[in-house]
Amino acid sequence: MRIPVVAAGLVCLAVSSAQAAGKESYASARATCLAQAGTTEVIFSARKATYAQGYAYKQCMTAKGHNVVVRKGDASRLY
């Protein structure tokens, strides 16, 4: 009887640890931040966004707890 209870407790801890950290999922945060920056996934991934959009995206992702690097069109690091 005790083994299933302990296993269920471990699963609950694993699932709630990301939520306890206060982090939104990366995909959800990315979609939200791209929208706030005023660009789309296609434009941003093609490195056609403006520097201001890149900066807004970086700030938003950092605020949500995700460390990202924004690169220029030539693949050099911008932010």
Helices and strands as residue ranges (DSSP letters): H 2-20, H 26-37, H 41-45, H 51-63
